[in-house]
């Protein structure tokens, strides 16, 4: 039986490989995911430790697992380690190795979910199992939640638990994906903590025209041609930059010279500065300071010889803290310009941006713990461009951060490239660091013996 003094590398590596091989691919449909496979893997892994384990299944196969170590003091805080079990689809032809093989090659585990986020889910599970196995009795309660459906809005996972099983997951503090990647700065090593995330506004834009015969296209009102112009305008539109408090504190924490940071803190100069940065940094910095709009799907036309009278675009809009639905749609209409009378915008999903306070006991704990692993390092706040399940818990009043702990072998740019990308993999040293970090955070924040 493992103890807190054991090296967890082999255990967490093996568990990650099993979760990858379970192939819990979520394509957005209710019938996909089948996270029950990985719930069974986790139940088997946690068995025999005395943990209180519950499983919730709002749809067949869409299971989430919640395990608890109850605290002795009802007034002490509750911490939830929140992982998800589903992964996004993959084009296997673009991978060097089997994306569901979970192969261990040269100290790295390959497979879909290796960084998003089965690495952290497996390390959380191992950390909680090790704490329970050693007989740890905390003052505050520790919860481990491994949920379904994170990759498709969380409807059958975290959202379901927050709406229908609140007592099982109610927490003061939540840790989930995806910070903790070492970043070099003039002042030393920095570790990003995701204290907030952008909102999501997915919409359908219907572009209308007039039907006609494809053999006589001259001066016709072709909805597809018009839709192409709408796509071009949205893609080229540049919403005004917004300099939020998290962005400001991030830059100020990086110890960069003033001539480097000043343009990035000036809404009138930041776009020009972004043009000069490496592509990976430019994309991240742009996303942290702008509403983004990405037209990604088009539907239209019925027959090759018929001019279409209606085309539908699906657009992924990501919003900044404070932006409401009306403000988002105003920017879209601004982009469309004089074609606005020919389009209809229908929102499909609106999930506003969320943030947690930076000054909190959890922040202090992460700073102390991270300093033990990386001496002289400092945590820096950051806004994540995508969405995580943390938003559901922030809306319930929890302070929720995205964190982890990774080796110096993983560059931030590589980490971002592998998210939903090809040849996803993680080194076993990062798995060990994350596992030991979760244990240390639980002991520091929740106390006990």
N, C-alpha and C positions, 0 to 999 in steps of 0.2 A: 504494500500500500504506500502511495506517495506521501511525502511530508513536505512542508514548506521549504525544507533544505534541499530537496531533490532538484536536479536539473530537469525542467519540464519539456525540453526540446523534443525528445522522441515522442512523448505523449501527445503534445499539441500537433506535431507534424502528422502523426498517424490519424488523428481525428480530422484534421483538415483534409487529408487525402480521401477519407471516407465521405465527407460532406461533398466534396467535388464530384466523386464518383456517383453520388446519389442523383445527380442530374436534375435538380429541381428548377427547371427552366420555366420562367414566367413570361408568356408572350402577351399578357394583358387579358386573356380570356379567363373566365371563371374556372374552366376545367383544367387550366394549366397549373404549373407549380408543383403540385403533389408534394408539398413540404412534409407530409406525414412520413415520408421515407427518412428524412433527416431528423424529425422528431423522435422516431424510433431509435436512430443511431445515438442521439443525445441521451435518451432515457436509459439505454443500455450503459452508456458511459458513466452516467451519474448514479447508477444503481449501487446500493450497498453502502451509501454514505450517510443515510438518515435524512437527506434533503427532502423537503416537502415539495413534491412535483405535481403540477396540474397541466392538463392538455385541453386546449379549446379548439373546436372545429366548427366554424360557422357555415362552411360548405364542405362537401365530401372531399377529403384529401387535403384541404387547406388548413392544416393544423399549426398551432403555435404552442410553445412550451414555456411554462413559468415555474421556476424553482426558487425556493426561499430559505434563507437562514434567518430565523426570527431573532430580533434583538431583545435584550433583557429590560431595556428602559423605554417605555412608551413615548417619552418626551424626546428621545434621541432621534436623529434624522434617519431617513430611509434612502438608500442608494440603489438605483437600478442600472445594471449593465445590460444594454439593449442591443442585440444583434438580430440580423435577419438571415433567413435560410434560402430564399429564392435568388436566382441569378437571371441575367438577361440572355436572350438567344445569341447564338454564335454562328458565324460562317466558318465551318471546319476547314474549308479549302484554303483559308488564309492563315492557318496556324502551322507552325513548325512541328507541333506535337498534338496528340489527342487532347482536345480541350476538356474532356471529362475523364482523362486517365489518371489525374492526380500524380503524375510522375515526379519523383525526386531526382533531380539532375544537378550535379555540381553545387549542392547545398541550396537549391531552389525548388519549391513545389510549383508545378505548372498546372494551370487549369482555370476554367471559368469560375470566377468567384474568389480567386486567390488573393485579390486585393479588394474586391467589392462583394460582400465584406466577410466572406467565410473565414478569412484569416483571423479577424477580430472576434467573430462569433465562436470559433473553436478555442481561441485563447481565453475568452471569457468563461466558457464552459469548464476548461481545465483549471482555471484559477479558482472558480467557485467549488469545484470538486475537491481540490487540494485543501482549501480552507475548511470545508465540511469534514474531510477525512481526518484532519488533525484535531478535530474537536473544538474548533474556535467558537467562542461564545461572545458575540459582539454586543455592544450596548445598543446600537442602531441596527435596523433590519437591512439585509442585503438581498436584492432580488436579481435573478438572471432571467431575462426574457429573450427567447429565440423565436422570432415571429415570421409569419407568412406575408407574402404580397407587398413587400416594401417597394419592389420595382414597378408596381402598377398602382400607385396612390395609397397603398396600405389598407384598402377597404376591408380585406379579410384577415388582416393582421393587427397592427398597432391601432388603427382606427376602431376596429371592432372591440378590442380590449378596452380602449379608452371610453367607448360609448356604452359597453354592455358588461364589462368585467372590471370596473374601476377599482374595486377593493383589492383585486389581485395585483394591480400594477401602480397603484397610487404611490408617488414618491416625491421627496423633496428635491432629489438630485438625480440626474440621468446622464449616463455616458454612452455615446454611440459613435458612429463613424464621423469624420475621417481625418483627424489631425495627427500631430506627432511625428511628422516627417522632418528630419534634421535639415535646417537651412543655414548656410553660412552667412555671416554678416561681419562688418568691420569690428563690431563689439563682441563677437563670439557666436557660439551656436544658438540658434533660435528654434523653438518648437511651436508650430502653430496650433492654436486651440480654436475650434470652430464654435464661436459663441452665437452665431446666427446663420440664417440661410435665406436665400432669395425666395420670393413667392413664385407661384406657377399660375399662369393664365393661358390655358390651351383653348383655342377657338377655331371655328370654321368660318371661312369667308366665302360667301357665295357670290360669284361674279356672273352677271346676267348679260345676255346678248340677244340676237335674233336668229332663229333657225333659217337655213337656206340650203341650196344645192352646192355641193363641193366643187362642181365644174365651173361655177361662176362666182369666184371669190371677190371680184372687184367691188370695193366700197361696201362690203358687207359688215355686219355687226357681229363679228366672230368672238364668242365669249372666251375661247381659248387664247386668242391673240391678246385680248384685253387682260385676261388673267396673267399672262406672261409679263405684261407691263406692271400689273399690281405686284407680282413677285419681285420684279426688279426694283421697284420703288421701296418696298419693305426692306429688301436686302441692303439697299444703299442708304436708307434713312439713318441719320445719326441723332438719336435723342440726346438731350443735354445731359452732361455729367452731373452726378450728385455726390457730394463729398460727405459721407456719413461718419458718425463718431467711431465706429469700429474700424473703418478704413483709415481714419486719421490716427487712431491709436496704434494700428498695425505698423504704419509707416514710421511713426515716431519711435516705435520700439525696435526698429531694425538698425538703428545707429548709423544710418546712411548720411553722407554729407548733405548740407542744406541745398546745394545746387542740384542734387539728384531728387530730393523729396519735394521741393517747392513746386515744380511744375505738376507733380502728381497730386498735389493738394489744391490746385487751382482749377476750377471747372472750366476756365477759359483757355487753359494751356495743356490740360492733360491729354487731349486727343492728339495733339502734335507730338507730345513726348512718347505716347504709345507707339507711334510709327517708327521710333528709333530703337525700341526694345526687342530682344529676342522673342520669337513668335509665342512660345509657351507662356512667358511672363506677360506679354502684351494681351493675350487672350484672357488670362486670369484677372489681370488688373482692370481690363475693360469690363469684364462681367461684374466685378465688385463695385463699379461706379456708374453703371448704366443699366437702364432697362434694355434688355436684348430681345430681338424678334427674329425667329428663324422659320421661314416657310419650308416645310419638310415633306408634305404629301399633297398630291393633286389628283382629283377625280373629275372626269368629264368626257364628253363625247359619247356617241352611241353607234356611229357607223362611219367608215372612212370617207364616204361620199356625202356626208351630211354635216353642214356647218353647225357647231354646237351652240345652243342657246343658254347653257348653264354649265359652269365649272365651279367646283368646290375646292378650296385650299384649306389645308390644316396647318396652323401656325403655332409654334411653341414660343410663348412670350414669358420671360422671367422678370419679375418685378423686384424693386428695392423696398426696404422697410418704409412704411408710410404711404405707399401708393395704393389707392383704392381702384376699384374696377372702372369707375368713370375716367380716372386719370390715364389708365392703361389704354382704354378704347380711344381716348382723345389723341394719344400719340399715334395709334394705328391709323386713324382717320387723317391725321396730319401727313403721315407717310403716303397714303393713297392719293391725297390731293384732290384734283378736279374729277377723279373717277369715283368719288364717294357716293354719288347718286346711283351708280351702277353696282354697288356692292352692299351686301348685308353681312354684318358681323354677329355671329352667334356664339356666346361663350359655352365651352364644354366643361371646363374645370377652372375654378378660381380659388386658389389657396394662398392667402396673403403671406408675405414674408414674416418671419419671427426672429426675435433676438432674446438673449438672456443677459442679465447683468454681468459685467466683467468682474466686479468686486464682490466676491462671494467666498464662503468657506471652501467650496469645491475648487475654486481657482487657486486658493492658497494651498490646498492639499496637492493639487497637480504640480504646482511650482516646487513644493518640498520634495515630492517623490521623484519628479523628473531630474532634479538636481543630484539625486543619489546615483542615477544611471549615467547622466551626462553632466559631469562636474562643470560648474561655471555657466551652464546653459540658462536660458530665460524663455519663458512662455510668452507668446505674442498672440493677441486676439485676431481672428480672421473671420470673414464672411464666406460661407460656402455657396458656390454658384448653383449647385443642384439642390435637390430636396432630400431630406432624410425623415425618419420617423420621429425625430426629436420634436418636430412642430406640434404633434398631438399632445405631448407632455408639457411643452411650454404653455400651451393654451389652458392647461389644467393647473398652472401655477408653478410648475417645476422649473428649476434652473437646469438647463440641458446643454451639454457641450459635446462636440465631436473631438475625440482624441484617440490615441493609440500610442505605441512607441516603436519606432523603426530603426534599423541599423543605418550607419552612415553609407552603406552600399546602395541605398535606394535614393535616387535623386527625385526631387519634387516633380520635375518635368516628366520623368519616366513614370512616376506614380500616376500622374494625371493622364498620360497617354494610354496606360493600360486599363483605366476605368472604362468598361464597356468596349475595350479595344481588343486587338489581337495579341496572342502570345502572353497572356496575363500570367504573372508568376510572382512569388514572394520568397525571400530568403528565410531560412530557418532561424537565423539570428534574430530577425524581426519578430518571429513567432515567440521565441523565448522572451525577448524584451517585453512584448505586450502582455504575455501571461504573468510575468513577475511584477509588472507595473500594476495590473489590475489587483493583484493580491496586496501590494503595498498601499494602493489607494484605499481599498476597503479597510485595512487595518488602521490607517491614518485618520480617515474620516469617521469611521464608525466605532473605533475603540474596541474595548473588550479584552478578553484573554483566551 
